Amino acid sequence: MINKTIFLGVLFLVAGAVNAATTTLSQSQNQTADGQDFSFDFTPGAYEVGSSSSFTVSVQGDFNNIATPGSTAITIGDDDKGNFNRVSAEAYDVFFKGFSNTNAYRYKLNFNLDAAQTTAFMNNSNVVVDFADGVLALCGWWNYGNCIADEGDAPYAQVDYTYEVSSVPVPAAVWLFGSALLGLAGVARRKKA
């Protein structure tokens, strides 16, 4: 009984001490115009100062044209990350969608921000995903059935932002309750001896 009480008290204190975590914010927009410029405004909560963060940008559309400078330009905060296409070294999870009469692809890009870049992004939390003019909106009259039959076929841009949330102070009540449990365990142990 005493050992169980001590174990529960220590477990309670350790659980209270674990106070750092990550959170992910996601936003998505469907393409409605040729060469669309998608703008995502994030409002992150309190973040862990000095920590890093990361982005996953997922796109789907008429990316058959792989000519330089690429089909998708990415800007994170004030930082121009460059132009990318489905054959870029950074592109992964490339999948040929093959809608009727179109050459549509889906792919992803990752961007990691260090502590300084994370702080800068928190001051300007805007992400722009800009499709090149040649990236046509595939839900036109000639291809409308694709977007109606399967919502997942609609061309889109999605941004997932993962960052470390600020540490939450452990309430004084947690420490008092935990130390009281340990104290009671000690008293019970003395009585038994």
Backbone bond lengths (Angstrom), bond angles and torsions (degrees), N, CA, C in turn:
res aa  C-N    CA-C-N  psi(-1)  N-CA   C-N-CA  omega(-1)  CA-C   N-CA-C  phi
1 M - - - 1.458 - - 1.525 111.16 -
2 I 1.334 115.73 -44.17 1.467 119.85 -179.09 1.520 110.52 -65.92
3 N 1.341 115.39 -45.28 1.464 118.69 179.87 1.526 111.39 -60.38
4 K 1.339 115.61 -38.29 1.465 120.27 179.21 1.526 110.33 -64.96
5 T 1.324 117.53 -40.99 1.464 121.98 179.65 1.522 110.10 -64.67
6 I 1.332 116.86 -44.88 1.471 120.73 178.47 1.520 109.95 -61.37
7 F 1.327 116.76 -44.71 1.463 121.46 -179.71 1.534 110.86 -60.01
8 L 1.344 116.82 -45.05 1.458 120.48 -179.73 1.530 111.53 -65.18
9 G 1.332 116.21 -38.96 1.462 120.18 179.01 1.521 111.70 -63.77
10 V 1.340 117.17 -45.30 1.466 121.72 179.31 1.532 109.68 -64.79
11 L 1.328 116.98 -42.86 1.457 121.71 179.13 1.530 110.70 -60.36
12 F 1.332 116.43 -40.88 1.456 122.18 179.86 1.534 110.47 -63.58
13 L 1.334 116.25 -43.74 1.458 120.51 -179.93 1.528 111.39 -66.15
14 V 1.331 116.77 -41.61 1.463 120.83 179.70 1.523 109.79 -65.14
15 A 1.328 116.50 -42.70 1.466 120.42 179.25 1.520 110.85 -61.14
16 G 1.319 117.35 -37.93 1.459 121.03 179.32 1.517 112.24 -69.96
17 A 1.344 116.09 -27.77 1.455 120.07 -177.94 1.526 112.37 -78.12
18 V 1.317 117.95 -21.09 1.461 121.14 179.48 1.524 107.57 -79.72
19 N 1.345 116.05 105.44 1.455 118.12 -172.96 1.519 114.23 -133.59
20 A 1.316 118.85 5.35 1.457 120.96 178.24 1.520 109.22 -106.34
21 A 1.331 116.09 142.43 1.457 120.13 -178.96 1.522 109.15 -155.55
22 T 1.324 115.86 171.76 1.455 120.59 174.95 1.520 109.44 -113.42
23 T 1.313 115.39 157.78 1.461 120.67 175.23 1.525 108.51 -137.28
24 T 1.323 116.31 152.65 1.464 121.56 179.95 1.525 110.08 -123.14
25 L 1.324 115.80 128.60 1.463 122.37 175.17 1.525 107.82 -106.39
26 S 1.329 117.39 135.40 1.465 121.21 -178.26 1.525 110.47 -127.57
27 Q 1.332 115.03 140.15 1.461 121.45 174.05 1.513 108.56 -140.09
28 S 1.334 116.03 144.95 1.458 121.18 -178.97 1.522 109.84 -142.50
29 Q 1.344 115.84 145.40 1.465 121.42 176.99 1.524 108.99 -139.25
30 N 1.331 117.31 139.17 1.457 121.48 176.09 1.524 110.00 -83.84
31 Q 1.338 116.37 147.61 1.460 121.27 178.19 1.523 109.44 -77.50
32 T 1.331 116.21 127.33 1.465 121.13 -179.64 1.527 112.56 -121.08
33 A 1.340 117.18 -5.47 1.465 120.46 -179.28 1.522 109.63 -144.03
34 D 1.328 116.61 152.41 1.459 120.89 176.87 1.524 109.46 -61.19
35 G 1.331 116.48 138.53 1.461 120.58 177.25 1.512 113.48 58.55
36 Q 1.312 117.09 40.91 1.472 121.18 -174.06 1.526 112.97 -66.37
37 D 1.321 114.48 146.16 1.464 123.50 175.92 1.532 106.36 -108.06
38 F 1.335 116.75 107.44 1.469 121.53 -179.10 1.523 109.01 -91.11
39 S 1.323 116.87 131.92 1.459 121.18 178.29 1.529 109.01 -121.25
40 F 1.331 115.24 123.26 1.463 121.26 -179.26 1.524 108.75 -115.29
41 D 1.323 116.44 123.00 1.472 121.17 178.07 1.521 108.92 -107.86
42 F 1.324 115.89 113.48 1.454 121.48 179.53 1.524 109.57 -96.98
43 T 1.326 115.36 148.73 1.461 120.72 174.08 1.526 107.24 -126.42
44 P 1.341 116.45 78.05 1.467 118.75 -179.03 1.519 111.18 -64.56
45 G 1.321 115.88 152.17 1.459 120.70 175.42 1.513 109.93 -80.52
46 A 1.323 116.06 -165.37 1.464 120.54 178.76 1.524 108.71 -62.00
47 Y 1.317 116.48 128.34 1.460 120.23 -177.66 1.526 110.92 -111.37
48 E 1.313 114.72 161.76 1.469 120.82 -179.73 1.523 108.06 -76.39
49 V 1.343 116.62 111.30 1.463 121.15 -179.32 1.531 109.29 -60.77
50 G 1.324 115.49 134.59 1.461 120.27 179.40 1.519 113.72 87.04
51 S 1.324 117.22 6.94 1.472 119.87 -179.81 1.524 110.28 -102.33
52 S 1.319 115.94 165.26 1.457 121.12 178.11 1.525 109.47 -98.71
53 S 1.329 116.29 172.50 1.459 121.24 178.45 1.523 108.20 -149.10
54 S 1.333 116.59 173.40 1.465 118.74 -177.24 1.523 112.04 -149.52
55 F 1.330 115.29 155.41 1.458 123.57 177.84 1.511 110.47 -122.47
56 T 1.318 115.85 143.95 1.459 122.37 165.62 1.515 106.43 -121.01
57 V 1.336 116.02 120.43 1.456 121.42 178.13 1.526 107.35 -107.56
58 S 1.332 116.34 120.09 1.460 121.96 179.70 1.526 108.27 -112.50
59 V 1.339 116.21 133.69 1.466 120.05 179.63 1.523 109.88 -133.29
60 Q 1.312 115.63 153.59 1.458 121.82 176.49 1.521 107.82 -147.23
61 G 1.317 116.10 132.32 1.458 118.53 179.65 1.505 112.03 171.08
62 D 1.328 115.57 -162.69 1.455 123.62 -177.78 1.527 109.60 -80.96
63 F 1.320 116.18 75.67 1.464 121.60 -176.55 1.528 111.88 -101.99
64 N 1.321 117.31 31.98 1.461 120.68 -179.86 1.526 110.64 -67.01
65 N 1.335 116.77 -36.27 1.457 121.64 -179.23 1.529 109.18 -76.43
66 I 1.340 116.75 111.96 1.470 120.11 -176.06 1.532 111.48 -106.95
67 A 1.341 115.92 18.98 1.461 119.78 -179.23 1.523 111.08 -64.20
68 T 1.331 115.89 148.15 1.456 121.21 174.47 1.523 108.38 -63.76
69 P 1.319 122.50 143.70 1.455 126.57 11.41 1.519 114.98 -90.12
70 G 1.309 118.73 8.60 1.457 119.28 178.25 1.516 111.71 116.27
71 S 1.308 114.54 170.74 1.465 119.49 -173.73 1.518 113.92 -98.43
72 T 1.341 117.64 -15.90 1.462 120.67 -174.74 1.530 110.50 -136.34
73 A 1.331 116.95 121.60 1.466 122.08 176.03 1.522 108.12 -103.00
74 I 1.332 117.36 134.32 1.467 122.60 -176.73 1.531 110.38 -117.64
75 T 1.332 116.15 129.51 1.468 121.34 173.33 1.521 107.87 -127.89
76 I 1.328 116.23 125.48 1.466 121.86 179.68 1.522 108.51 -115.35
77 G 1.321 115.88 113.35 1.461 119.69 -174.67 1.520 108.83 63.57
78 D 1.323 116.70 -122.06 1.469 121.37 177.08 1.525 111.80 -100.17
79 D 1.327 117.81 7.99 1.460 122.41 -172.71 1.529 111.80 -103.99
80 D 1.338 116.40 113.71 1.467 121.86 177.02 1.528 108.13 -77.72
81 K 1.330 116.24 112.85 1.467 120.57 -177.31 1.524 113.29 -84.74
82 G 1.341 118.08 -13.03 1.454 121.02 177.12 1.515 113.14 111.29
83 N 1.352 114.34 -172.29 1.458 122.46 -178.32 1.523 110.32 -110.72
84 F 1.318 116.23 141.05 1.462 121.07 -175.43 1.520 110.27 -138.11
85 N 1.324 115.43 157.26 1.456 120.61 171.94 1.524 108.73 -142.39
86 R 1.324 117.26 -177.03 1.459 120.94 -172.18 1.526 113.20 -68.63
87 V 1.332 117.80 -14.70 1.469 119.46 178.11 1.527 111.88 -106.46
88 S 1.338 117.12 8.27 1.469 120.56 176.17 1.523 109.88 -63.90
89 A 1.324 116.00 149.63 1.463 120.32 179.73 1.522 111.60 -59.58
90 E 1.342 116.95 -29.41 1.463 121.56 -177.22 1.534 112.74 -81.54
91 A 1.318 117.68 -15.75 1.469 121.04 -176.73 1.530 110.68 -74.88
92 Y 1.312 117.09 138.97 1.463 120.98 176.76 1.526 109.69 -144.38
93 D 1.328 115.27 170.83 1.462 121.55 -176.66 1.535 110.10 53.88
94 V 1.353 115.13 42.19 1.465 120.68 -179.92 1.528 108.75 -75.46
95 F 1.321 115.18 129.71 1.465 120.16 -176.07 1.526 109.61 -137.45
96 F 1.338 116.38 129.41 1.460 121.02 178.48 1.518 108.83 -84.22
97 K 1.327 116.49 114.20 1.461 120.61 -177.71 1.528 112.29 -78.14
98 G 1.344 116.35 -39.25 1.454 120.26 175.34 1.514 115.36 60.17
99 F 1.345 117.29 51.22 1.462 119.24 173.39 1.531 107.94 -62.38
100 S 1.312 118.02 159.51 1.464 120.20 178.42 1.532 110.50 -60.92
101 N 1.324 115.32 130.44 1.472 123.99 178.20 1.531 113.92 65.63
102 T 1.313 118.67 13.72 1.471 120.14 178.66 1.523 109.66 -135.02
103 N 1.317 114.85 164.56 1.469 121.29 174.69 1.518 107.37 -118.82
104 A 1.310 116.52 83.50 1.463 121.30 -175.61 1.526 110.88 -102.08
105 Y 1.327 114.92 142.72 1.463 121.76 179.83 1.520 110.10 -130.89
106 R 1.338 114.36 159.75 1.460 122.00 172.82 1.524 106.44 -127.81
107 Y 1.330 117.49 139.43 1.461 120.44 174.41 1.529 109.87 -155.53
108 K 1.335 115.47 169.05 1.470 121.77 -178.21 1.524 110.57 -127.36
109 L 1.322 115.24 157.50 1.464 123.36 175.58 1.523 108.31 -136.57
110 N 1.318 117.24 143.00 1.470 121.67 177.10 1.524 110.21 -114.65
111 F 1.331 115.76 143.26 1.457 122.15 176.22 1.526 108.67 -135.74
112 N 1.339 116.27 125.30 1.466 121.40 179.59 1.521 109.46 -106.38
113 L 1.328 116.18 133.54 1.457 121.91 179.10 1.524 109.47 -110.33
114 D 1.329 116.60 132.73 1.461 119.63 175.50 1.535 108.66 -79.03
115 A 1.326 116.60 -175.09 1.470 120.51 -175.24 1.532 112.30 -60.10
116 A 1.331 117.06 -44.59 1.467 120.34 -179.06 1.531 111.03 -66.05
117 Q 1.332 116.82 -41.93 1.469 120.47 179.35 1.530 111.27 -66.91
118 T 1.347 116.15 -35.98 1.462 120.43 177.61 1.521 110.29 -63.58
119 T 1.333 117.19 -44.87 1.466 121.43 178.64 1.522 110.38 -61.53
120 A 1.332 116.83 -42.42 1.467 120.60 178.78 1.523 110.72 -63.15
121 F 1.346 116.74 -39.88 1.462 119.63 -179.77 1.523 111.15 -66.71
122 M 1.318 117.72 -35.73 1.459 120.59 179.30 1.533 111.21 -62.17
123 N 1.345 116.59 -24.22 1.463 121.00 178.28 1.528 112.33 -87.98
124 N 1.320 117.77 -17.39 1.469 122.44 176.21 1.523 107.21 -146.12
125 S 1.321 116.35 80.90 1.465 121.43 -170.66 1.530 112.24 -89.91
126 N 1.349 114.67 55.29 1.458 121.04 179.34 1.526 108.68 -115.60
127 V 1.323 116.37 135.99 1.460 121.96 176.38 1.520 108.14 -122.81
128 V 1.336 116.26 130.03 1.463 121.15 178.47 1.523 108.84 -115.05
129 V 1.327 116.02 126.56 1.456 123.29 173.88 1.525 105.48 -115.21
130 D 1.327 116.32 108.93 1.459 121.21 -172.01 1.525 110.14 -110.18
131 F 1.340 116.77 111.97 1.461 121.09 175.82 1.535 109.14 -76.03
132 A 1.333 116.57 140.39 1.459 121.52 176.09 1.531 109.52 -64.46
133 D 1.335 115.74 158.68 1.472 120.50 -177.54 1.523 112.03 -56.70
134 G 1.342 117.05 -30.40 1.461 120.93 -178.09 1.516 114.61 -76.09
135 V 1.342 116.98 -6.29 1.467 120.31 178.52 1.525 107.32 -86.05
136 L 1.333 115.43 98.68 1.455 121.06 -173.49 1.518 112.25 -79.33
137 A 1.318 115.65 149.40 1.466 120.64 173.25 1.527 107.67 -73.06
138 L 1.307 117.15 115.14 1.465 121.03 -171.14 1.517 114.33 -80.01
139 C 1.312 118.32 -5.87 1.461 119.89 -176.42 1.518 111.59 -95.30
140 G 1.338 116.54 39.59 1.456 121.19 177.32 1.518 110.64 -77.18
141 W 1.316 115.76 -178.78 1.470 120.52 -176.33 1.521 111.77 -60.07
142 W 1.359 116.55 -33.40 1.464 120.53 -176.07 1.522 112.56 -78.91
143 N 1.315 116.53 -14.13 1.458 119.37 -176.61 1.526 110.91 -130.89
144 Y 1.315 116.88 17.31 1.459 122.11 -171.31 1.519 112.23 -61.08
145 G 1.330 117.43 -33.39 1.466 121.42 -177.56 1.516 113.50 -57.92
146 N 1.342 117.75 -33.33 1.466 120.68 -179.36 1.519 111.67 -60.79
147 C 1.322 116.39 -44.17 1.463 120.96 -174.31 1.523 111.86 -77.35
148 I 1.333 117.02 -21.58 1.455 120.31 178.11 1.528 110.25 -85.10
149 A 1.342 116.14 -43.20 1.461 120.52 -176.16 1.521 111.65 -67.92
150 D 1.315 116.81 -37.01 1.460 120.71 -176.78 1.519 108.69 -141.74
151 E 1.333 115.96 107.25 1.459 120.12 -177.73 1.521 111.81 -57.68
152 G 1.336 115.99 -28.93 1.461 120.55 179.93 1.511 113.19 -68.64
153 D 1.324 117.72 -12.29 1.456 121.14 179.02 1.518 112.91 -82.17
154 A 1.329 117.57 -15.88 1.464 119.95 -178.18 1.526 109.85 -63.50
155 P 1.355 117.90 133.84 1.472 119.68 177.06 1.527 109.99 -65.44
156 Y 1.325 116.56 142.52 1.459 119.82 -173.14 1.527 111.92 -155.48
157 A 1.316 114.79 171.18 1.463 123.64 168.56 1.521 106.89 -131.99
158 Q 1.324 116.42 136.20 1.468 121.32 178.82 1.523 109.39 -134.63
159 V 1.328 115.57 139.89 1.466 121.42 178.29 1.524 109.19 -125.20
160 D 1.343 116.42 127.50 1.467 123.16 175.27 1.526 107.77 -115.00
161 Y 1.330 116.66 122.94 1.471 121.97 -178.89 1.519 110.00 -114.77
162 T 1.317 116.40 123.14 1.470 121.98 -179.94 1.524 109.50 -115.91
163 Y 1.334 115.80 127.95 1.468 119.67 179.82 1.526 109.73 -144.21
164 E 1.328 115.31 163.35 1.463 121.28 179.33 1.519 109.50 -86.40
165 V 1.329 115.55 126.43 1.461 119.50 179.44 1.519 109.69 -79.48
166 S 1.310 114.93 156.37 1.462 121.52 -178.63 1.520 110.90 -63.11
167 S 1.332 115.80 144.69 1.461 120.99 178.37 1.514 110.35 -61.99
168 V 1.317 115.57 137.63 1.463 121.12 177.82 1.523 107.53 -99.86
169 P 1.338 118.25 122.35 1.464 119.25 -179.92 1.531 111.29 -60.63
170 V 1.312 115.61 139.21 1.463 119.84 178.13 1.523 107.88 -73.91
171 P 1.346 118.34 124.82 1.461 120.37 -178.14 1.531 111.89 -59.97
172 A 1.334 115.11 146.17 1.465 120.46 -179.99 1.524 110.70 -59.17
173 A 1.336 117.36 -31.78 1.468 120.94 -179.15 1.523 111.20 -61.42
174 V 1.347 116.40 -33.60 1.469 119.74 179.28 1.525 109.81 -63.47
175 W 1.329 116.11 -46.28 1.470 120.04 -179.13 1.532 110.68 -66.32
176 L 1.327 116.98 -41.96 1.462 119.94 179.61 1.527 111.69 -63.02
177 F 1.340 116.09 -44.57 1.453 120.16 -179.81 1.527 110.66 -65.16
178 G 1.328 115.73 -42.77 1.468 119.86 -179.72 1.514 111.80 -63.99
179 S 1.348 116.50 -43.88 1.469 119.38 -179.75 1.531 110.76 -68.71
180 A 1.337 117.69 -32.79 1.472 120.95 176.52 1.527 110.13 -64.51
181 L 1.333 116.91 -41.49 1.471 120.63 177.23 1.530 111.20 -59.76
182 L 1.327 115.25 -45.09 1.467 119.18 -179.97 1.529 110.51 -65.88
183 G 1.340 116.91 -37.95 1.463 121.07 178.14 1.515 111.75 -63.46
184 L 1.316 116.73 -43.92 1.458 121.23 177.43 1.528 111.52 -62.64
185 A 1.323 114.98 -38.41 1.458 118.81 178.24 1.535 110.58 -63.50
186 G 1.347 115.71 -40.27 1.451 119.69 179.23 1.525 112.25 -65.62
187 V 1.357 117.25 -41.21 1.464 122.02 178.42 1.532 109.32 -63.02
188 A 1.336 116.31 -45.21 1.469 120.00 -179.74 1.519 110.94 -62.76
189 R 1.302 117.21 -34.57 1.465 120.97 -179.49 1.535 110.60 -68.14
190 R 1.369 116.53 -40.41 1.462 120.86 179.50 1.533 111.49 -65.41
191 K 1.334 115.80 -40.03 1.472 119.41 -179.96 1.512 111.04 -64.18
192 K 1.333 115.64 -35.95 1.454 120.03 -178.34 1.521 110.76 -70.68
193 A 1.329 117.52 -32.09 1.456 121.52 -175.53 1.497 113.98 -77.90
